[in-house]
Amino acid sequence: MNLYISAENALLFAAACAVGGLVYRCTKNQQSTARSAASGDLLAALGAAAFALALLAFLFGVGDGSSTGAEPPCLNEPATSSNPPSRG
């Protein structure tokens, strides 16, 4: 099964991931000891990424990629005329 993701949607997702990564790195505890590695606030990073994605999707009007215009006329309709048929 293939799932198509438009380029615009992928860029917005990548930007949201970058925001989440930046927040995670900025929230690391600077006073880590030698035994424990510094870790960032994962919940804040996920929240920031979700907020960034929602905001970007709202600003750019992200959809499913399908056109929302009017449907083309049906080609199988019989041709109709406003003139009555001529008699003979």
C-alpha positions in Angstrom: 0.0 0.0 0.0 1.4 3.4 -1.0 0.6 6.6 0.8 1.1 9.8 -1.2 2.4 12.8 0.8 2.6 16.0 -1.0 5.8 18.0 -0.9 4.2 20.8 0.9 2.9 18.5 3.7 6.4 16.9 4.0 8.1 20.2 4.3 5.7 21.3 7.0 6.3 18.0 8.9 10.0 18.4 8.6 9.8 22.0 9.9 7.7 20.8 12.9 10.3 18.1 13.6 13.1 20.7 13.5 11.2 22.9 16.0 10.7 19.9 18.3 14.4 19.0 18.0 15.4 22.5 18.8 13.2 22.7 21.8 14.5 19.3 23.0 18.1 20.5 22.7 17.4 23.9 24.4 15.8 22.2 27.4 18.7 20.0 28.2 20.0 20.3 31.7 23.4 22.1 31.5 24.5 20.8 34.9 24.7 17.1 34.2 27.0 14.9 36.2 29.5 12.5 34.7 27.3 9.5 35.5 24.0 10.8 34.0 23.7 12.2 30.5 21.8 15.4 30.1 18.4 14.8 28.6 15.9 17.4 27.3 12.2 17.7 28.1 10.6 15.3 25.7 7.0 16.4 26.5 7.8 20.0 25.8 9.5 19.1 22.5 6.5 17.0 21.4 4.1 19.7 22.4 6.1 22.4 20.5 6.3 20.2 17.4 2.6 19.5 17.5 1.8 23.2 17.9 4.2 24.2 15.1 2.6 21.6 12.8 -0.9 22.8 13.6 0.0 26.4 13.1 1.8 25.8 9.8 -1.0 23.7 8.6 -3.5 26.4 9.5 -1.4 29.1 7.8 -0.7 27.2 4.6 -4.1 25.5 4.3 -2.8 22.0 4.0 -5.3 19.5 2.5 -5.2 16.0 1.1 -3.9 17.2 -2.3 -7.2 16.8 -4.2 -8.6 19.7 -6.1 -11.7 21.2 -4.7 -13.0 22.9 -7.9 -16.2 22.2 -9.7 -16.6 18.8 -11.3 -16.2 18.6 -15.0 -19.4 18.1 -17.0 -20.4 14.6 -17.7 -19.5 13.6 -21.3 -22.2 10.9 -21.5 -25.1 13.2 -21.3 -27.3 13.3 -24.5 -27.1 16.5 -26.4 -30.3 18.6 -26.0 -31.5 21.4 -28.2 -34.0 24.2 -27.5 -35.3 24.0 -31.1 -38.1 21.6 -31.8 -37.5 19.0 -34.5 -38.6 20.2 -38.0 -41.5 18.4 -39.6 -41.2 17.5 -42.9 
